[in-house]
Amino acid sequence: MTIDIIGAGIGGLTTAIALEKKGYNTRIFEQAKAIKPVGAGIILANNAMQVFEKLGLRAEIEEHGNPISSMNITKADLKPLSKVDLSFFEQKYQVKNIAIHRGILQKILINALKNSSLHLHHHLDKLETNQETSLLSFKNGKQIQSPMLIGADGIHSVVRQYLFPKQEIRNAKQICWRGISQFNLPPKYSNELNEAWGKENRFGFVQIAKDKVYWYALKSFKESSEEFQVEDLENYFAQYNPLVQQLILNTVKTQIHIAEMTDLKPNYSWYKDNVCLIGDAAHAMTPNMGQGACQSIVDAYFLANCMYKYKPLEAFSIFQKIRLPNVHKVVKTSWMIGKIAHLSNPILRAIRNQLMKWTPSAVNRKQSEQIFQLPNLL
Ligand SMILES: Cc1cc2nc3c(=O)[nH]c(=O)nc-3n(C[C@H](O)[C@H](O)[C@H](O)COP(=O)(O)OP(=O)(O)OC[C@H]3O[C@@H](n4cnc5c(N)ncnc54)[C@H](O)[C@@H]3O)c2cc1C
């Protein structure tokens, strides 16, 4: 059977690779005319790397990325507030968290496709479904009948809008700048992700390769994110440790990505007839736990296994039943962390910081354990 996928993002590509491994042919339809490398980094956490180990891609990703053995939250001056030591999980699951350039990850995934066909310049415009088949209409005028369809077309998914039109995209009222700095961090930071929290803003950074540090900066806004200018970035983070200024100054300003933070309010239906949603199309989350792509990757592998083990509709139902409660916990926790990170009241911030310092490392580890453990069918 041929399975069709809308969207060649991390979720769609990983789904195609996982389905190929189970013997399926896939066709991927992507709106973009060319796959352009995204100039930012990404952290592939332990759960995603366990999946890539199963798909035979771990070594290649490790070779092109940088291992991260601890994730720290600090004050603006980089004094520590909390730390998750990842060495426990490295030993338990025999994989490491990897920070990597998004463009390189994209390339690795595309090169891993063997029997799938990738159709660029195919923007899905309309979808008509019944129990047997779906009719896909693209903006380029082409129409295709699909026996089995997976919507991996991101937060603004057209597939989702046809299946479940009444879904709410929430705006967290935070602007995010992302860049790659020509820089080498001091050795003590080389295998860590550090995220510094200030007043209604934060700044994260991680070495992704030699001479390349991926950083992201967020700031709350009231009415519109247009009240901020990328040229003033250094000023917004003037109170931070001087390292932050150096990272911004060593970045080409025109290559900085700017986006408002949004997510999809948790919804309880991910499939209908012969169509199933995965990744951001099903459950876009704010990036506060660095889990959006990781959850898409776990979805991809779990769905491929379900499709191999069960009849198609049963597969979708089991996929949703097992994945949805866990993913929704991550969506909700991410949303909450975003609010806590940007507290404006100084007293609440001081209490928050004290609580973070007092939280035993076992508690932080337990939270990560719940996320890193793959569902049983895998
Ligand atoms: C600032 C920021 C930092 C992040 N950091 C991390 C991190 O460190 N770790 C992590 O795990 N996650 C992170 N994420 C989240 C992660 O980027 C997303 O969750 C992930 O990219 C989702 O993958 P996806 O394939 O589901 O969707 P997408 O990446 O959105 O891919 C969807 C694809 O579908 C295509 N498409 C859309 N509409 C159509 C259409 N109508 N027809 C055809 N094609 C279409 C798009 O062009 C795109 O290629 C971050 C997100 C942000 C915003």
The ligand as an ORCA input file, in Angstrom:
! r2SCAN-3c Opt
* xyz 0 1
  C      11.956     28.853     18.558
  C      11.723     27.382     18.461
  C      12.671     26.495     18.969
  C      12.443     25.117     18.930
  N      13.368     24.274     19.448
  C      13.136     22.944     19.459
  C      14.098     22.024     20.014
  O      15.197     22.414     20.443
  N      13.781     20.704     20.032
  C      12.595     20.236     19.562
  O      12.355     19.029     19.636
  N      11.681     21.080     19.005
  C      11.915     22.399     18.946
  N      11.009     23.255     18.372
  C       9.748     22.715     17.801
  C       9.959     22.130     16.418
  O      10.587     23.063     15.557
  C       8.622     21.700     15.802
  O       7.853     21.036     16.760
  C       8.876     20.755     14.635
  O       9.555     21.424     13.616
  C       7.555     20.200     14.122
  O       7.816     19.371     13.021
  P       6.641     19.000     12.018
  O       7.291     18.190     10.938
  O       5.506     18.400     12.770
  O       6.111     20.389     11.438
  P       6.885     21.500     10.613
  O       8.313     21.556     10.964
  O       6.084     22.742     10.735
  O       6.808     20.977      9.104
  C       5.631     21.077      8.350
  C       5.988     20.971      6.863
  O       4.786     20.945      6.107
  C       4.865     21.866      5.036
  N       3.503     22.304      4.751
  C       2.724     23.136      5.495
  N       1.523     23.296      4.928
  C       1.530     22.558      3.799
  C       0.566     22.328      2.762
  N      -0.661     22.889      2.814
  N       0.889     21.516      1.721
  C       2.125     20.946      1.680
  N       3.086     21.130      2.618
  C       2.792     21.928      3.661
  C       5.774     22.975      5.551
  O       6.368     23.700      4.499
  C       6.790     22.166      6.361
  O       7.858     21.703      5.569
  C      11.236     24.623     18.368
  C      10.302     25.511     17.820
  C      10.545     26.879     17.856
  C       9.510     27.808     17.266
*
